[in-house]
Amino acid sequence: MNNTPHTNCLTLRLLHAAKGYKAVAFDIFDTLLKRDCARPADLFALMEVTHQAALGFAEARVAAEAETRQTLGREVTLAEIYAHPALRGTDPAAECAAELAVSYTHLTLPTTSRG
């Protein structure tokens, strides 16, 4: 870990703010971690190309997420997305595992230019 005074101060502030909670979650994509794709949904097409998902999966996956989010009116979980009829016939556990594996292998640290 970078041990600069700025990092230490930020770490202390985060630890202090999280002190009273059992668990804390952070949305780190596109801030601390950068996807190696133009759009997050491009990972689904990559799953098709690498034979980790059947042809047509990307389109069905995007539709399932959008429709599930619209129906529930909130952010949705992977389990809720994979329960959508558009993904019927897929193995939710296998597809989730493949989606996460592709995500992890295509993450980079963003480059910053601090002066």
C-alpha angles and dihedrals in degrees: 000000000000105000100200120138089249091055092046091050092049091047091051092048091050092047091049093048092049095044097105097047131087092214136011126196127200130196098226102165115114090004109058094006125036123210114231089227132078092239131016089239089061086077089070091057088047088055088057094047092050091047093244090121136027122262109275092031095112094056093044092047093051091047092047092053094046094047094045091049091049093047095048095036094222144066110300138215127238089249091056092048094050091049089065116112091237088070095046111140095032121111102242094203093049094044093047090049091049091047092051092045092052090046093052094047092051100050124110135175111258116245115239132192110214117177 
